[in-house]
């Protein structure tokens, strides 16, 4: 009888804990430029994962889709084992690299623009006790700079001085 009571009471506690398990909430905290060149821009998307549960959760991976000019441009999936702290907000950083040549080849409408709008869809796979593997998603919109190499044109080349050992030119 004691064993049955212990199992029933333990089972009740598990059911009571299960009733309080909730899905975590995602938010895009920031999108920052980590690197910038005339070839590409490196972005880092900082995603906040708010875990309301009294136990840690495990992030098993994430996927992303980046749309530019309302058309797909970049997508991917990454397996990542990360611990999400109990009853806290954790930060997960998602790196993205946008190649300007590929962007301009794909989107002719970017020719001559200084920036372009983007839509980013992120999905996180989180293992939540009792609920199992949950796929959570968050969307973010913003603008990214589109840099172009400067055009250099020689307007005038003038010889300032000339001798047997060298020449002094003005460009």
N, C-alpha and C positions, 0 to 999 in steps of 0.2 A: 504494500500500500504506500509506503514511504517512497519507493522507487517510482511508482505511477504518479504520485503527487509531484515529485521533483521534475519528472518529464513534462507533466501538464503545466506546471508553473514556469519551467524553462521555455516551453513552447509558447506560452502566453506572452512572456517577455519578448521572445523573438517576433511574434506577431505584432506586438505593441511597437517594437522598434521598426519593424517593416512598415507599419502604418505612417511613421514619421519620416521615412526616407523620401527625399525630393530630388528632382533633377537639378543639376547645377545650371547656372545662368552664364551665358557668354556675352562679352561686350568688347568692341574694338576700342581700346584705350588710346592708341595713337598709331599713326603711320608716319614714319620718319625716313628721311633720306640718309642712308648709311655711306653711300659713295656716289659720286657723280663724275662722269667723263663725257667726252663727245661721242663715245661708242655706246654707253649704257648708263642706266641709273639703278643703283641697288637700294631697294626699299626694305624696311623691317616693319612688320605689322605686329604690334604688341596687343595680344588678346588677353583680357582679364577673364579668368574662370572663377566664378563665385560659387564656392561649395557650401551650401547651408547645412550639410549633414555633420553629425558629430564624429564621423569616421573619414579617414583619407580616401580619396578615389584615385583610380589609375587612368591616365590618358594613354590610350594604346596607339593613337595615330591621328592624322588630320589630312584633309584634302582641301584643295582650293581651285577656284576658277576666276580668272581675271578677264573682264570684258572691257574692250575699248571701242568707243563709237558704237556701242550696243551690239558688238560682235565678239565671239570668243577669241581670245588672244593667247592666254597662257593658262595651263591647268596642270595639276600634279597631285600626287598622293605620297605621304611619307609616314612610315611606321616609326613611332616614337614612344618609348616607354618613359613616362614622366609621372611623378607623384603629385597629386593635387592635395594641398593641405586641408585638414579637417576644419570646418567652421571658419574658413578664411578665403581670401581672394588671392589666387596665384596668377602669375604672369607667364604666358607662353609666347615666345617670339617666333614669328614666321618670316623667313627671309625670301625675298623675290628679286629677281634681276630682269630688267626690261631692256632689251637690245633695241637701240634706235633704228638701226638699218632694217631690222626685221619689222619693226613697227611701221616705218615709212613704206616698206615694200608691201606690207599687208594692207595698210590704210593710206591710200593716196591722198585722202582728204586732210592728212596731217601736214602736208607740204606747206611750209611757210608759217605754221602755227607755233606759238611759244609754249603752249600747254594743251593738255587734252584731259577730258573727263574719263574716269574709270569707275567700274562697278566691281567689287570684290565679294565673292561668296566663299565663306570658310565653313568647313564642317569638321567637327571634332568627335572622335569615338571615345567615349568615357565609360569605363566599367563601374557601374553603380551597384553596390550590394543590394540584393533582393530584386531590383529592377533589371539587372543584367546590363548588357552592352547597349548604350544609348548613343544615337547619332544626333548631335546638337549642331545647329547652324547659326551663323550670324552674317549679316550683310553690311557692307560699308561702301560709301561713295566718296569720291574726292577728285582732285586734279593732280597730274604729274607733269613736271616740266619736260619740254621737248627741246633739247639743245641741238644746235647745228654747228658744225665747224665754221669758223669765220672764213669769208672769202678774202683772199689777199691778191692784189693786183699791182703790178709794177707800173707806175705812171711815168717815171723818169729815172734814167741812169746817167750820171754825169761823171766824167773823169776830172778829178780835182787836181791831181798831180801824177806824173808818170816819170820813172827813172829806171835804171838798169836793175835795181834790186827790188822794185815793187811798184804797185800802183795804189793810189788813194782814190776810192770811188765813193760817190754819194748816191744812195738809192732812195 
